[in-house]
Amino acid sequence: MTETPEKAAELIWERAAPHFKKLYRTQYYIKVANVKFLDEYNFFFETVPMKSKTGIRRRSEPLHTLERYDLAYLERVVAELSKLTKLSIRYQGFVGMLWPTSGKVIATANVSDQEDKWLAEHNKD
């Protein structure tokens, strides 16, 4: 049975929602990783606290794997997921690639570059 983009997005959000704790001074987002050597896309829920005194560390929770390695299919899944949540969606391994339908650039920088910049801006003493 083939997974529809709607079902994939619902499953991803169902798995992500329990991790969204709405903690003060904490950044949350969904990361989509392009795993080229396995021909799949992986979704993660990322939690990035700023200067945590409570011992909470950065966490990455795996949510779902799309084994259908098709950029147009991924674009539909992301569109459906965006309807379910207002969380940011960041992309790893998509630098310079374009969405097939809209022709827009998927990512100009990898997630780790974006995280480093955000942490540097928000962890100033």
C-alpha positions as CSV (number, residue, x, y, z in Angstrom):
1,M,0.0,0.0,0.0
2,T,1.4,3.4,-1.0
3,E,1.5,6.2,1.5
4,T,-0.2,9.3,0.4
5,P,1.4,12.7,1.1
6,E,-1.6,13.5,3.4
7,K,-1.1,10.4,5.5
8,A,2.7,10.9,5.6
9,A,2.2,14.5,6.9
10,E,-0.4,13.4,9.5
11,L,1.9,10.6,10.8
12,I,4.9,13.0,11.0
13,W,2.9,15.6,12.9
14,E,1.3,13.0,15.2
15,R,4.8,11.8,16.1
16,A,6.2,15.4,16.5
17,A,3.4,17.0,18.6
18,P,4.3,15.2,21.9
19,H,7.9,16.6,21.7
20,F,6.7,20.2,21.4
21,K,6.9,21.3,25.0
22,K,6.8,25.1,24.5
23,L,9.7,25.7,26.9
24,Y,11.0,29.2,27.4
25,R,14.0,30.2,25.3
26,T,13.9,27.0,23.2
27,Q,13.8,26.7,19.5
28,Y,11.8,23.9,17.9
29,Y,11.7,22.9,14.2
30,I,11.2,20.0,11.9
31,K,14.3,18.9,9.9
32,V,14.1,17.1,6.6
33,A,17.3,15.2,5.8
34,N,18.2,14.1,2.2
35,V,20.0,10.7,2.7
36,K,21.4,10.3,-0.8
37,F,23.2,7.1,-0.3
38,L,20.0,5.3,0.9
39,D,17.7,7.2,-1.5
40,E,15.3,8.3,1.3
41,Y,14.2,11.4,3.2
42,N,14.2,11.4,7.0
43,F,12.2,13.7,9.2
44,F,13.4,14.8,12.7
45,F,11.9,16.9,15.5
46,E,14.7,19.2,16.7
47,T,14.8,20.9,20.1
48,V,17.5,23.6,20.6
49,P,17.6,25.3,24.1
50,M,19.5,28.5,24.5
51,K,22.0,28.6,27.4
52,S,20.2,25.9,29.4
53,K,20.9,26.0,33.2
54,T,18.5,23.1,33.7
55,G,20.7,20.6,31.9
56,I,18.4,20.3,28.9
57,R,20.5,19.5,25.8
58,R,19.8,19.7,22.1
59,R,17.7,16.8,21.0
60,S,16.9,15.3,17.7
61,E,13.9,12.9,17.6
62,P,13.5,10.7,14.5
63,L,9.9,11.0,13.2
64,H,9.5,9.2,9.9
65,T,11.3,8.0,6.8
66,L,10.0,8.5,3.3
67,E,11.3,5.6,1.3
68,R,9.8,7.0,-1.9
69,Y,12.8,9.1,-3.1
70,D,10.9,11.5,-5.3
71,L,11.3,15.3,-4.9
72,A,7.8,16.1,-6.2
73,Y,6.4,13.6,-3.6
74,L,8.4,15.2,-0.8
75,E,7.2,18.7,-1.9
76,R,3.6,17.5,-1.5
77,V,4.3,16.0,1.9
78,V,6.0,19.2,3.1
79,A,3.0,21.2,1.8
80,E,0.6,19.0,3.7
81,L,2.8,19.2,6.8
82,S,2.8,23.0,6.6
83,K,-1.0,22.9,6.8
84,L,-0.8,21.0,10.1
85,T,1.8,23.1,11.9
86,K,3.4,26.5,11.9
87,L,6.8,25.1,13.0
88,S,9.7,25.9,10.8
89,I,10.9,23.2,8.4
90,R,14.6,23.2,7.7
91,Y,16.5,21.1,5.2
92,Q,19.8,19.2,5.4
93,G,21.4,18.0,2.1
94,F,19.3,20.1,-0.3
95,V,21.6,23.1,-0.9
96,G,21.1,24.4,-4.4
97,M,18.2,22.0,-5.3
98,L,14.9,23.3,-6.6
99,W,11.3,22.2,-5.8
100,P,9.9,20.6,-9.0
101,T,6.5,22.3,-9.0
102,S,7.4,25.8,-7.9
103,G,11.0,26.0,-9.1
104,K,12.0,27.7,-5.8
105,V,15.3,26.9,-4.1
106,I,14.8,24.4,-1.3
107,A,17.8,25.5,0.9
108,T,20.6,28.0,0.6
109,A,22.4,26.7,3.7
110,N,22.4,23.4,5.6
111,V,20.6,23.2,8.9
112,S,23.8,23.1,10.9
113,D,24.9,26.4,9.4
114,Q,21.5,28.0,10.3
115,E,21.7,26.6,13.9
116,D,25.2,27.9,14.4
117,K,24.2,31.4,13.3
118,W,21.0,31.3,15.4
119,L,22.9,30.1,18.6
120,A,25.6,32.8,18.1
121,E,22.9,35.5,17.8
122,H,20.9,34.3,20.9
123,N,23.7,33.2,23.2
124,K,25.4,36.5,23.6
125,D,26.3,37.4,27.2
